[in-house]
Amino acid sequence: MIGTRCSFFRALPVVALGLAFSLNTAAGQAGDGYVDLLAKNAEGKYSKHGWNHYGPGYFTLDRDTGVLSSHDGMGVFWYSAKKFGDFVLELDFMTDAKETNSGIFLRMPNMPTSNDYIFECFEIQIYDADLDKKDHVMHEGAAKMDPTMLHTTGAVYDAEPPKKKTSKGPGNWNHYKITCQGLRYIIELNGEVVNDWMAEPRGKVKTHWPKGYIGLQNHDATSSVHFRNIRIKEL
């Protein structure tokens, strides 16, 4: 356990990723300072350009509607075109069932080559069945589930529970607005602030990186989740 918030921040190594595209070519300008991370190409079709996938499973993309859908897992679909430091991330998500497990990884420090990324950054959780069943699907190394809702939708997974539950449940589009500024994480779910937390070593995450990649989780074969309207504004 690291004792101070200053030491909790880790310096980022200088790594030459050899990426042949810029943020502007991989994404689209959305106005109001936002950039669409899942943008249309010259033919007017949505494209995965700028994204990569690590691990079992995959995401499909409806090129007409811009909806991503997960299959199998556990893997992560990550935006590899750029690392982000302080930002506001907005997106819509929908689950097919209450037991669907997914999440959004923030500031992944490195290109994932193993499952270590789940211990290197915080995840904003998507999981509505947390208090309805005794056997919970959790990552390796996570704390056991308890009534504090550490693993429910709106939580910083395994670290900070939401103050309220505002998920619309399966079959409905939900909207996340996630602000990361320094150590502060503000999570709005469907227009309500459900989490406002100053990060510290907690749960499975012992370090905090000031900049990193954005990732979407495909958890398992029974956890189908859909994403759309993924956009980001740097602060």
Backbone as JSON, one array per atom type, in Angstrom:
{
  "sequence": "MIGTRCSFFRALPVVALGLAFSLNTAAGQAGDGYVDLLAKNAEGKYSKHGWNHYGPGYFTLDRDTGVLSSHDGMGVFWYSAKKFGDFVLELDFMTDAKETNSGIFLRMPNMPTSNDYIFECFEIQIYDADLDKKDHVMHEGAAKMDPTMLHTTGAVYDAEPPKKKTSKGPGNWNHYKITCQGLRYIIELNGEVVNDWMAEPRGKVKTHWPKGYIGLQNHDATSSVHFRNIRIKEL",
  "N": [[0.86, -1.18, 0.0], [0.62, 2.16, -0.91], [1.55, 5.1, 0.68], [1.0, 7.88, 0.29], [-0.78, 10.32, -1.69], [0.73, 11.64, -3.55], [2.85, 9.89, -4.17], [1.31, 7.98, -5.26], [0.76, 8.68, -7.86], [2.18, 7.7, -10.9], [5.05, 8.02, -12.93], [5.05, 8.31, -16.46], [6.62, 6.15, -18.77], [8.69, 6.94, -21.6], [7.62, 5.81, -24.56], [8.02, 4.58, -27.75], [5.51, 4.14, -29.87], [5.05, 3.83, -32.5], [2.76, 4.49, -33.95], [0.88, 5.11, -36.8], [-0.99, 6.99, -37.26], [-2.85, 9.95, -36.45], [-4.74, 11.51, -33.76], [-6.71, 13.05, -34.97], [-7.07, 11.86, -37.46], [-7.87, 9.32, -36.82], [-10.15, 9.67, -35.37], [-13.17, 11.68, -35.13], [-14.01, 15.14, -35.3], [-16.25, 16.45, -32.98], [-17.37, 18.8, -32.15], [-17.85, 21.48, -29.72], [-15.52, 21.04, -28.36], [-15.31, 18.34, -28.08], [-14.28, 15.09, -29.26], [-15.14, 12.54, -31.47], [-14.63, 9.21, -30.75], [-15.34, 6.96, -32.05], [-15.78, 7.16, -35.15], [-17.21, 8.33, -38.32], [-16.21, 7.27, -41.59], [-14.85, 8.37, -44.79], [-16.79, 7.44, -46.5], [-19.07, 7.67, -45.1], [-19.59, 5.7, -43.26], [-19.42, 4.09, -40.09], [-16.37, 3.38, -38.37], [-13.8, 1.21, -37.06], [-11.34, 2.34, -36.93], [-8.32, 3.21, -35.37], [-8.75, 1.77, -33.1], [-8.01, -1.16, -31.11], [-7.96, -4.66, -30.19], [-7.52, -6.69, -27.32], [-7.03, -9.96, -26.03], [-9.33, -12.76, -25.34], [-12.38, -13.15, -27.28], [-14.35, -10.49, -28.86], [-15.38, -7.36, -30.41], [-18.14, -6.44, -32.38], [-19.09, -4.14, -34.98], [-21.75, -2.18, -35.96], [-21.84, -0.69, -38.88], [-23.53, 1.18, -39.9], [-25.12, 2.25, -37.83], [-23.31, 2.74, -35.8], [-23.06, 1.25, -33.49], [-21.39, -0.65, -31.12], [-20.92, -4.07, -30.26], [-20.4, -6.56, -27.84], [-18.71, -9.76, -27.7], [-18.16, -12.88, -26.25], [-15.13, -13.4, -24.23], [-12.51, -13.06, -21.57], [-11.8, -9.81, -22.6], [-10.38, -6.72, -23.9], [-11.32, -3.83, -25.61], [-9.6, -1.36, -26.95], [-8.77, 2.11, -27.27], [-6.3, 2.92, -29.24], [-5.04, 5.0, -30.49], [-4.28, 7.24, -29.08], [-3.08, 8.36, -25.88], [-4.77, 9.55, -22.98], [-4.95, 12.2, -20.6], [-6.14, 14.32, -18.49], [-9.62, 14.55, -18.79], [-12.98, 14.57, -20.21], [-15.15, 11.99, -20.65], [-17.71, 10.72, -22.59], [-20.37, 8.44, -23.17], [-22.79, 6.07, -24.45], [-24.34, 3.14, -23.15], [-25.66, -0.19, -23.27], [-27.06, -3.06, -21.81], [-27.76, -6.57, -22.29], [-28.82, -8.23, -20.41], [-29.53, -8.48, -16.88], [-27.43, -9.65, -15.57], [-25.24, -9.04, -17.06], [-21.84, -8.23, -17.36], [-19.51, -5.69, -17.49], [-17.35, -2.92, -18.33], [-15.57, 0.26, -18.21], [-12.33, 1.01, -18.84], [-9.94, 3.25, -17.58], [-7.23, 5.36, -18.38], [-5.31, 3.34, -19.03], [-2.07, 2.31, -18.71], [-0.26, 1.08, -20.47], [0.19, -0.6, -23.66], [-1.94, -3.32, -23.82], [-0.74, -6.52, -23.13], [-1.12, -8.63, -21.6], [-3.28, -9.74, -18.92], [-2.66, -7.87, -17.03], [-3.43, -5.25, -17.13], [-5.81, -4.87, -15.74], [-5.05, -4.5, -13.17], [-3.69, -2.17, -13.22], [-5.06, 0.14, -13.67], [-8.04, 2.1, -13.07], [-11.43, 0.95, -13.25], [-14.59, 1.78, -14.51], [-17.58, 0.58, -13.52], [-19.98, -1.69, -15.04], [-22.7, -3.36, -14.18], [-25.56, -4.79, -13.15], [-26.65, -6.7, -11.5], [-25.69, -6.95, -8.95], [-26.6, -7.08, -6.25], [-28.45, -9.04, -6.28], [-27.71, -11.67, -6.4], [-25.72, -14.33, -5.01], [-23.28, -15.35, -5.82], [-20.84, -13.7, -7.32], [-19.53, -12.36, -10.35], [-16.24, -11.66, -10.66], [-13.11, -9.93, -11.05], [-9.89, -11.52, -10.96], [-8.23, -11.28, -7.87], [-9.85, -9.33, -6.82], [-11.74, -7.81, -4.16], [-14.03, -9.54, -1.95], [-17.55, -9.55, -2.67], [-19.72, -7.22, -1.11], [-22.32, -5.5, 0.79], [-21.7, -2.86, 0.13], [-21.71, -2.15, -2.5], [-19.52, -2.21, -4.28], [-19.12, -3.28, -6.75], [-21.08, -2.61, -8.54], [-23.04, -1.04, -11.19], [-21.86, 2.18, -11.88], [-19.95, 2.24, -9.94], [-16.5, 2.79, -9.06], [-14.68, 0.25, -9.9], [-14.22, -2.15, -7.41], [-13.18, -0.29, -5.72], [-14.51, 2.27, -5.1], [-17.81, 2.76, -4.15], [-20.95, 3.57, -5.85], [-22.94, 6.46, -4.99], [-25.59, 6.35, -5.35], [-28.07, 4.4, -7.13], [-28.67, 4.59, -10.44], [-29.06, 3.33, -12.81], [-30.8, 2.36, -15.77], [-31.27, -0.23, -16.29], [-31.3, -3.5, -18.0], [-31.69, -3.65, -21.6], [-32.15, -1.0, -22.08], [-30.86, 2.15, -23.12], [-28.21, 3.64, -21.44], [-26.49, 6.5, -20.1], [-23.2, 7.46, -19.64], [-21.18, 9.93, -18.17], [-18.0, 10.74, -17.65], [-15.6, 12.24, -15.74], [-12.22, 12.82, -15.52], [-9.77, 14.25, -13.71], [-6.7, 14.95, -12.73], [-6.35, 13.34, -9.68], [-9.02, 13.14, -9.28], [-12.15, 11.62, -9.79], [-15.14, 11.9, -11.37], [-18.29, 10.65, -11.75], [-21.06, 10.54, -13.72], [-24.24, 9.24, -14.15], [-26.77, 8.78, -16.31], [-27.4, 11.5, -16.08], [-27.15, 12.12, -13.38], [-24.97, 12.7, -10.65], [-23.17, 10.07, -9.47], [-20.87, 9.29, -8.32], [-18.07, 10.75, -6.82], [-14.89, 11.04, -6.43], [-11.69, 11.04, -4.9], [-8.92, 9.59, -6.04], [-7.1, 6.85, -4.64], [-4.75, 4.34, -3.46], [-6.45, 1.38, -3.68], [-8.44, -1.58, -3.36], [-7.86, -3.68, -6.11], [-6.08, -2.07, -7.42], [-3.04, -0.46, -7.16], [-1.45, 1.57, -8.02], [-1.37, 4.72, -9.75], [-1.82, 6.22, -12.82], [-1.01, 9.14, -14.65], [-1.79, 9.41, -17.27], [-3.21, 7.64, -20.02], [-4.65, 4.87, -21.93], [-8.04, 4.46, -23.2], [-10.38, 1.92, -22.53], [-12.78, -0.62, -23.42], [-14.65, -3.18, -21.97], [-15.11, -6.6, -22.85], [-16.55, -9.07, -21.2], [-17.4, -11.83, -20.85], [-18.9, -14.79, -22.36], [-21.6, -14.72, -21.75], [-22.18, -12.13, -21.27], [-23.29, -9.82, -22.91], [-22.8, -6.62, -24.18], [-23.45, -3.29, -25.27], [-22.2, -0.42, -26.97], [-22.24, 3.07, -27.83], [-21.92, 6.33, -29.44], [-19.4, 7.36, -28.48], [-17.33, 9.67, -27.1], [-14.87, 12.21, -26.45], [-13.43, 14.82, -24.47], [-10.62, 16.7, -24.03], [-9.11, 18.12, -21.15]],
  "CA": [[0.0, 0.0, 0.0], [1.41, 3.38, -0.99], [1.01, 5.91, 1.75], [0.62, 9.24, -0.04], [-1.34, 10.48, -3.01], [1.78, 12.06, -4.47], [3.55, 8.71, -4.65], [0.34, 7.18, -5.97], [0.95, 9.0, -9.26], [3.35, 7.09, -11.5], [5.53, 8.69, -14.13], [4.89, 7.49, -17.66], [7.82, 5.98, -19.56], [8.6, 7.37, -22.99], [7.58, 4.61, -25.38], [7.72, 4.84, -29.16], [4.5, 3.17, -30.23], [5.06, 3.64, -33.93], [1.43, 4.62, -34.51], [0.98, 5.84, -38.06], [-2.13, 7.87, -37.45], [-3.04, 10.92, -35.38], [-6.08, 11.49, -33.2], [-7.65, 13.65, -35.91], [-7.36, 10.94, -38.56], [-8.52, 8.12, -36.3], [-11.42, 10.05, -34.78], [-13.8, 12.8, -35.81], [-14.35, 16.29, -34.47], [-17.67, 16.42, -32.65], [-17.82, 20.11, -31.71], [-17.83, 21.76, -28.27], [-14.29, 20.51, -27.79], [-15.35, 16.88, -28.05], [-13.85, 14.32, -30.41], [-15.75, 11.22, -31.55], [-13.63, 8.15, -30.83], [-15.85, 6.01, -33.02], [-16.22, 8.16, -36.12], [-17.53, 7.89, -39.67], [-15.15, 7.44, -42.58], [-15.21, 9.2, -45.94], [-17.98, 6.86, -47.13], [-20.21, 7.85, -44.2], [-19.78, 4.51, -42.45], [-18.62, 4.06, -38.87], [-15.15, 2.57, -38.53], [-13.01, 0.91, -35.87], [-10.0, 2.89, -37.11], [-7.78, 3.75, -34.13], [-9.04, 0.85, -32.0], [-7.45, -2.51, -31.14], [-8.54, -5.56, -29.19], [-6.62, -7.66, -26.68], [-7.64, -11.02, -25.24], [-10.39, -13.55, -25.97], [-13.59, -12.43, -27.66], [-14.22, -9.41, -29.82], [-16.51, -6.46, -30.58], [-18.59, -6.16, -33.74], [-19.54, -2.77, -35.19], [-22.74, -1.9, -37.0], [-21.22, 0.45, -39.56], [-24.56, 2.17, -40.21], [-25.62, 2.9, -36.61], [-22.22, 3.06, -34.88], [-23.21, 0.51, -32.23], [-20.46, -1.74, -30.84], [-21.52, -5.16, -29.47], [-19.36, -7.47, -27.36], [-18.89, -11.2, -27.85], [-17.2, -13.7, -25.52], [-14.21, -12.66, -23.36], [-12.46, -11.66, -21.2], [-10.88, -9.02, -23.36], [-10.57, -5.27, -23.83], [-11.3, -3.11, -26.87], [-8.99, -0.14, -26.45], [-8.48, 3.15, -28.26], [-4.84, 2.91, -29.24], [-4.49, 6.13, -31.24], [-3.77, 8.3, -28.2], [-3.28, 8.33, -24.43], [-5.46, 10.73, -22.46], [-4.64, 12.54, -19.22], [-7.38, 14.87, -17.92], [-10.6, 14.51, -19.87], [-14.38, 14.19, -19.98], [-15.53, 10.92, -21.56], [-19.15, 10.43, -22.61], [-20.79, 7.32, -24.03], [-24.01, 5.34, -24.12], [-24.18, 1.68, -23.08], [-26.87, -0.97, -23.02], [-26.81, -4.48, -21.54], [-28.84, -7.46, -22.71], [-29.35, -8.92, -19.23], [-29.13, -7.9, -15.6], [-26.16, -10.26, -15.16], [-24.15, -8.59, -17.94], [-20.71, -7.63, -16.65], [-18.61, -4.97, -18.38], [-16.81, -1.73, -17.7], [-14.74, 1.16, -18.99], [-11.02, 1.19, -18.22], [-9.45, 4.61, -17.75], [-5.8, 5.58, -18.24], [-4.49, 2.13, -19.13], [-0.75, 2.93, -18.95], [0.53, 0.41, -21.5], [-0.51, -1.46, -24.6], [-2.16, -4.58, -23.11], [-0.17, -7.77, -23.66], [-1.56, -9.63, -20.63], [-4.38, -9.2, -18.12], [-2.15, -6.97, -15.99], [-4.07, -3.93, -17.2], [-6.89, -4.75, -14.76], [-4.44, -4.09, -11.9], [-2.9, -0.96, -13.45], [-5.91, 1.32, -13.86], [-9.38, 1.95, -12.51], [-12.51, 0.58, -14.16], [-15.93, 2.22, -14.16], [-18.27, -0.7, -13.65], [-21.32, -1.93, -15.58], [-23.17, -4.64, -13.63], [-26.78, -4.44, -12.42], [-27.15, -7.83, -10.71], [-24.76, -7.1, -7.83], [-27.23, -7.41, -4.96], [-29.5, -10.03, -6.51], [-27.18, -13.03, -6.43], [-24.67, -14.52, -4.02], [-22.01, -15.64, -6.48], [-20.61, -12.57, -8.2], [-18.44, -12.47, -11.3], [-15.28, -10.62, -10.31], [-11.76, -10.14, -11.54], [-8.91, -12.12, -10.06], [-7.62, -10.34, -6.96], [-10.81, -8.37, -6.3], [-12.29, -8.09, -2.83], [-15.31, -10.22, -1.98], [-18.67, -8.65, -2.76], [-20.44, -6.92, 0.13], [-23.42, -4.56, 0.52], [-21.26, -1.51, -0.19], [-21.91, -1.96, -3.94], [-18.24, -1.92, -4.93], [-19.06, -3.88, -8.08], [-22.31, -2.32, -9.27], [-22.98, 0.05, -12.17], [-21.59, 3.47, -11.25], [-18.81, 2.12, -9.02], [-15.12, 2.6, -9.49], [-14.7, -1.16, -9.56], [-13.4, -2.66, -6.31], [-12.54, 0.83, -5.04], [-15.43, 3.26, -4.54], [-19.17, 2.46, -4.59], [-21.77, 4.73, -6.2], [-23.76, 6.99, -3.9], [-26.97, 5.99, -5.65], [-28.2, 3.53, -8.3], [-29.52, 5.28, -11.41], [-29.09, 2.58, -14.05], [-32.12, 2.06, -16.3], [-31.4, -1.66, -16.4], [-31.07, -4.1, -19.32], [-32.6, -3.31, -22.67], [-32.29, 0.45, -22.17], [-29.61, 2.89, -23.25], [-27.76, 4.46, -20.31], [-25.46, 7.46, -20.5], [-22.12, 7.78, -18.7], [-20.29, 11.08, -18.34], [-16.92, 10.46, -16.7], [-14.58, 13.28, -15.72], [-10.96, 12.5, -14.83], [-8.9, 15.42, -13.62], [-5.77, 14.59, -11.66], [-6.81, 12.17, -8.93], [-10.46, 13.21, -9.07], [-13.02, 10.91, -10.71], [-16.56, 12.25, -11.23], [-19.07, 9.76, -12.61], [-22.47, 10.86, -13.87], [-24.98, 8.18, -14.81], [-28.1, 9.26, -16.69], [-27.6, 12.87, -15.65], [-26.98, 12.29, -11.94], [-23.64, 12.36, -10.12], [-23.26, 8.9, -8.61], [-19.57, 9.07, -7.71], [-17.12, 11.87, -6.86], [-13.89, 10.34, -5.62], [-10.27, 11.32, -5.04], [-8.33, 8.25, -6.13], [-6.03, 6.43, -3.75], [-4.59, 2.89, -3.61], [-7.61, 0.7, -3.13], [-8.83, -2.76, -4.11], [-6.83, -4.34, -6.9], [-5.22, -1.07, -8.06], [-2.11, 0.11, -6.19], [-0.75, 2.69, -8.62], [-2.24, 5.6, -10.54], [-1.07, 6.82, -13.92], [-1.62, 10.42, -15.05], [-2.21, 9.38, -18.66], [-3.31, 6.27, -20.52], [-5.63, 4.55, -22.96], [-9.42, 4.15, -22.85], [-10.71, 0.56, -22.95], [-14.11, -1.16, -23.17], [-14.49, -4.59, -21.62], [-16.0, -7.72, -23.15], [-16.21, -9.86, -20.02], [-17.58, -13.28, -21.03], [-19.86, -15.16, -23.41], [-22.97, -14.43, -21.32], [-22.26, -10.71, -20.91], [-23.34, -8.99, -24.12], [-22.98, -5.21, -23.89], [-23.4, -2.47, -26.48], [-21.75, 0.96, -26.76], [-22.39, 3.99, -28.95], [-21.7, 7.76, -29.14], [-18.22, 7.46, -27.61], [-16.64, 10.91, -27.41], [-13.99, 12.65, -25.38], [-12.94, 16.19, -24.49], [-9.46, 16.86, -23.17], [-9.17, 19.28, -20.25]],
  "C": [[0.89, 1.23, 0.0], [0.75, 4.42, -0.11], [0.53, 7.29, 1.38], [0.07, 9.31, -1.44], [-0.28, 10.92, -4.0], [2.51, 10.84, -5.04], [2.63, 7.78, -5.41], [0.41, 7.45, -7.47], [2.24, 8.37, -9.75], [3.75, 7.88, -12.74], [5.41, 7.75, -15.31], [6.21, 7.36, -18.39], [7.61, 6.51, -20.97], [8.7, 6.13, -23.86], [7.23, 5.01, -26.81], [6.76, 3.77, -29.65], [4.45, 2.94, -31.73], [3.68, 3.75, -34.56], [1.47, 5.55, -35.71], [-0.19, 6.77, -38.29], [-2.24, 8.79, -36.24], [-4.45, 10.8, -34.86], [-7.09, 12.03, -34.22], [-7.99, 12.72, -37.06], [-8.08, 9.69, -38.07], [-9.9, 8.42, -35.76], [-11.99, 11.23, -35.54], [-14.13, 13.91, -34.85], [-15.85, 16.34, -34.24], [-18.21, 17.78, -32.25], [-17.8, 20.24, -30.2], [-16.6, 21.18, -27.6], [-14.23, 19.01, -27.72], [-14.84, 16.29, -29.36], [-14.55, 12.96, -30.35], [-14.65, 10.16, -31.68], [-14.06, 7.01, -31.74], [-16.54, 6.84, -34.1], [-16.56, 7.52, -37.46], [-16.34, 8.14, -40.59], [-15.65, 8.27, -43.76], [-16.46, 8.71, -46.65], [-19.23, 7.01, -46.26], [-20.53, 6.65, -43.35], [-18.89, 4.59, -41.2], [-17.48, 3.06, -39.02], [-14.49, 2.35, -37.19], [-11.6, 1.5, -35.95], [-9.53, 3.56, -35.82], [-7.98, 2.85, -32.93], [-8.33, -0.49, -32.22], [-8.11, -3.36, -30.07], [-7.46, -6.48, -28.65], [-7.46, -8.7, -25.94], [-8.72, -11.77, -25.99], [-11.61, -12.68, -26.3], [-13.31, -11.29, -28.61], [-15.46, -8.5, -29.74], [-16.85, -6.38, -32.07], [-19.12, -4.73, -33.79], [-20.59, -2.74, -36.28], [-22.3, -0.6, -37.68], [-22.24, 1.51, -39.94], [-25.01, 2.94, -38.97], [-24.51, 3.31, -35.64], [-22.31, 2.35, -33.55], [-22.2, -0.63, -32.19], [-21.16, -2.79, -29.98], [-20.44, -6.17, -29.12], [-19.75, -8.92, -27.57], [-17.77, -11.92, -27.09], [-16.28, -12.84, -24.64], [-13.41, -13.61, -22.47], [-11.4, -10.93, -22.01], [-11.17, -7.55, -23.19], [-10.39, -4.69, -25.23], [-10.82, -1.71, -26.54], [-8.64, 0.81, -27.58], [-6.99, 3.42, -28.22], [-4.22, 4.13, -29.91], [-3.87, 7.19, -30.34], [-4.01, 7.94, -26.73], [-3.92, 9.65, -24.0], [-5.1, 10.93, -20.99], [-5.89, 13.0, -18.5], [-8.39, 15.01, -19.05], [-12.01, 14.34, -19.32], [-14.73, 13.17, -21.06], [-17.03, 10.71, -21.45], [-19.42, 9.28, -23.55], [-22.13, 6.78, -23.55], [-23.68, 3.85, -24.05], [-25.53, 1.03, -22.82], [-26.48, -2.43, -22.81], [-28.01, -5.3, -21.99], [-29.51, -8.16, -21.53], [-28.82, -8.27, -17.97], [-27.76, -8.41, -15.17], [-24.99, -9.84, -16.04], [-23.09, -7.85, -17.13], [-19.8, -6.96, -17.68], [-18.07, -3.76, -17.63], [-15.98, -0.92, -18.68], [-13.44, 1.38, -18.23], [-10.47, 2.56, -18.58], [-7.96, 4.69, -17.48], [-5.01, 4.27, -18.14], [-3.08, 2.57, -19.53], [0.01, 2.35, -20.12], [-0.37, -0.31, -22.49], [-0.71, -2.82, -23.94], [-1.56, -5.78, -23.85], [-0.45, -8.93, -22.71], [-2.73, -9.02, -19.88], [-3.92, -8.26, -17.02], [-2.84, -5.62, -16.01], [-5.18, -3.77, -16.16], [-6.37, -4.35, -13.38], [-3.74, -2.74, -12.01], [-3.75, 0.29, -13.63], [-7.29, 1.03, -13.28], [-10.39, 1.7, -13.63], [-13.82, 1.14, -13.64], [-16.88, 1.08, -14.53], [-19.62, -0.6, -14.35], [-21.74, -3.31, -15.11], [-24.37, -4.36, -12.73], [-27.27, -5.53, -11.48], [-26.42, -7.98, -9.38], [-25.41, -7.54, -6.53], [-28.31, -8.47, -5.09], [-29.01, -11.47, -6.52], [-26.0, -13.14, -5.48], [-23.31, -14.75, -4.65], [-21.76, -14.6, -7.55], [-19.42, -12.82, -9.11], [-17.48, -11.33, -11.05], [-13.94, -10.94, -10.91], [-10.91, -10.84, -10.49], [-8.31, -11.03, -9.17], [-8.59, -9.34, -6.36], [-11.3, -8.79, -4.92], [-13.63, -8.8, -2.98], [-16.44, -9.19, -1.98], [-19.31, -8.46, -1.38], [-21.49, -5.86, -0.17], [-22.98, -3.14, 0.18], [-21.31, -1.21, -1.68], [-20.62, -1.6, -4.67], [-18.17, -2.44, -6.36], [-20.32, -3.63, -8.9], [-22.09, -1.21, -10.28], [-22.84, 1.39, -11.45], [-20.43, 3.44, -10.28], [-17.5, 2.3, -9.77], [-14.79, 1.2, -8.99], [-13.69, -1.51, -8.47], [-12.76, -1.56, -5.49], [-13.53, 1.77, -4.36], [-16.84, 2.99, -5.06], [-19.89, 3.73, -5.04], [-22.59, 5.18, -5.0], [-25.24, 6.66, -4.1], [-26.96, 5.09, -6.88], [-29.18, 4.19, -9.28], [-29.53, 4.58, -12.76], [-30.54, 2.3, -14.47], [-32.34, 0.57, -16.51], [-31.25, -2.17, -17.82], [-32.12, -3.69, -20.33], [-32.83, -1.84, -22.86], [-30.91, 1.09, -22.34], [-29.39, 3.75, -22.01], [-26.65, 5.38, -20.79], [-24.48, 7.7, -19.36], [-21.44, 9.07, -19.13], [-19.25, 10.97, -17.24], [-15.86, 11.53, -16.83], [-13.39, 12.81, -14.91], [-10.08, 13.74, -14.87], [-7.96, 15.22, -12.43], [-6.23, 13.31, -11.0], [-8.33, 12.11, -8.78], [-11.22, 12.5, -10.2], [-14.46, 11.3, -10.41], [-17.33, 11.41, -12.24], [-20.53, 10.19, -12.57], [-23.13, 9.74, -14.67], [-26.4, 8.65, -15.04], [-28.42, 10.61, -16.06], [-27.45, 13.13, -14.17], [-25.57, 11.9, -11.52], [-23.79, 11.2, -9.15], [-21.94, 8.62, -7.9], [-18.71, 10.32, -7.88], [-16.02, 11.5, -5.88], [-12.49, 10.84, -5.94], [-9.54, 9.98, -4.95], [-7.2, 8.06, -5.13], [-5.84, 4.93, -3.94], [-5.74, 2.15, -2.93], [-7.97, -0.5, -4.0], [-7.65, -3.36, -4.85], [-5.83, -3.37, -7.52], [-4.36, -0.38, -7.0], [-1.35, 1.31, -6.73], [-1.73, 3.49, -9.47], [-1.39, 6.31, -11.58], [-1.76, 8.09, -14.39], [-2.13, 10.43, -16.48], [-2.28, 7.93, -19.11], [-4.41, 6.12, -21.54], [-7.02, 4.34, -22.35], [-9.74, 2.75, -23.36], [-12.13, 0.16, -22.56], [-14.0, -2.67, -22.99], [-15.55, -5.48, -22.26], [-15.65, -8.82, -22.15], [-16.3, -11.36, -20.25], [-18.69, -13.52, -22.04], [-21.3, -14.85, -23.04], [-23.19, -12.96, -21.03], [-22.19, -9.83, -22.16], [-23.66, -7.55, -23.74], [-22.78, -4.43, -25.17], [-22.99, -1.03, -26.1], [-22.01, 1.78, -28.02], [-22.05, 5.41, -28.48], [-20.54, 7.97, -28.17], [-17.44, 8.71, -28.0], [-15.89, 11.41, -26.19], [-13.59, 14.1, -25.58], [-11.78, 16.29, -23.53], [-9.56, 18.16, -22.39], [-7.78, 19.91, -20.11]]
}
